[in-house]
Amino acid sequence: MSDDETRGRSFDSYLEGERPADFKTLSGIELKPVYEASGDSKPEKPGEYPFTRGIHPEMYRTRLWTRRQQSGFGTPRQSNERLHYLLEQGQTGLNINPDAASHLGLDEGALGEGDLGLQGTSLVTLDDMTQLLDGIPIEKVSITFNFRPPASAVIIAMFLLVAERRGVPRSELRGTCTNCALSQVVGPTLQSNTHFFPVDFALRVGTDVMEFCAGEMPRWNILNINAYNIRETGVNAVQEAGFALSLACDYLERLTRRGVDIDSFAPRVGFFTAVHIDFFEEIAKLRAMRRIWARTMRQRFGARNERSCWFRTAVQTSALPLTAQEPRNNIVRATVQTLAAVLGGCQSLHTTSWDEAYALPTEESHRLSLRTQQVIAYETNVVKTADPLGGSHMVEQLTDRLEEEIVAVIDDIDRRGGFVQAFKDGWIEEEINRARIAYWDQVENGERPVVGVNVFDDAAAGPPDDAFFHLDRAVAEERLQAIRSHKEGPRDARFKPALAALAAVAAGDENVMPAVIEAVDAGATIGEIFDAFRDGIGYQVPK
């Protein structure tokens, strides 16, 4: 069989989904799909409202979670090579990060040049997206793009144009664009989300993207609430869940106010949550979030479709408890976190690499993260029963307690006018600052023990000798020159009219997506599109 045929069969298996080969323990004992408490006449079951025990009746018995390691660095071509490597190593979905410049719509300049390619890949033009996805069957592999609006509009436009040129119908495209306006950069901190665009405009574009994708891309997830970045600011599990669920409600209300039926799009709204180091609390948090979301969708939004009530979440194991000191300890931490995510019932999973505190992952550390998931999936047998911790007195009571406290946070935010208003008023950032200071005070005074940092620390142990990821700055310089050459060279005759039309749309109330697609197709860069947005709304970036 040729390499192309082998890859084709592998991609087909992604669509079908992986499942365990049998449902027995290593000793040959047959495992039940679900275990219930004895004598309980009406036990809650997985796959039944309010989905505390999971959104599917047999969970991973019928399909494993998607292994979706985040990746992206340097040029689109370099990132493409890493994507192919991860697929070859058994990754089952792609998860693409941009660099800061692409996030913020900076083609070049001081910030764009300094950070180019360091936190993710540089995506500036349609040709960049073409290179990034070269050789990847986008009709078979689901792809997550971690972009906030307005950048999410540009990235979706690039993706659709690549698909169009390949002859792939929009109806076959699978994946997600995070599209979360207030938590994608560094969490919902005020300045990071208000400096380059007014909040209301970013929310408007995000809602435009949701509306457009809901109508044009039936298999595409239109929104992924980034609870992970909220948690990484230092807030606790209750605040992470409360903030994320409250923010999701604000987004849904914005779209339903446009007359879009809740059941027409809610099944394609998802979450991206963190799993920290507190094993049982994180499992109980995911169970509580499923229950709260199901009830919110039915009682607050009047959802009739059961799938609208599913709390579907991608998980990334939290980087916050990982340490630069004795960094190989992070392999153990990430394994515990990965197991918690699986026992908590996630739909896809990124295991943060052990070298997170130093750099982006190398091929080796990326592979180890995948192997961590694969060992849990294929060797431990924890996937052979849905919600195996269901019925544990501790887990059930902790789930109930977390539900109460999360709902209290949501109610508090509702009294403040909703998440967006609480964000604008600065209350969200005040809560974040209090939480992050308290967290690190606990670490520094030893109240929160961290092995290798404030307990069992080896003062003589320095950084390991391993070669960490390093981006060759010569590549960055070549990349900058390529961007400049594109902008200074001959431009498409449609270029200026497309940007003028985009500015006019931004100034009005039409959906921006058709105009963004035209501008991208005419060769506009992400920075030029951002400038057209700002021209249209009369906004200048503060000096």
Secondary structure by P-SEA (a helix, b strand, c coil): ccaaaaaaaaaaaaaabbbbcccccccccccccccccccccccccccccccccccccccccccccccccccccccaaaaaaaaaaaaaacccbbbbbbcccccccccccaaaaaaccccbbbbccaaaaaaaacccccccbbbbbbccaaaaaaaaaaaaaaaaaaccccccbbbbccccccccccccccccccccccaaaaaaaaaaaaaaaaccccccccccccaaaaaaccccaaaaaaaaaaaaaaaaaaaaaaccccccccccbbbbbbbccaaaaaaaaaaaaaaaaaaaaaccccccccccccccccccccccccccccccaaaaaaaaaaaaaaaacccbbbbbccccccccccaaaaaaaaaaaaaaacccccccccccccccaaaaaaaaaaaaaaaaaaaaaaaaccaaaaaaaaaaaaaaaaaaaaaaaaaaacccccccccccccccccccccccccccaaaaaaaaaaaaaaaacccccaaaaaaaaaaaaaaccccaaaaaaaaaaacccaaaaaaaaaaaacccccc
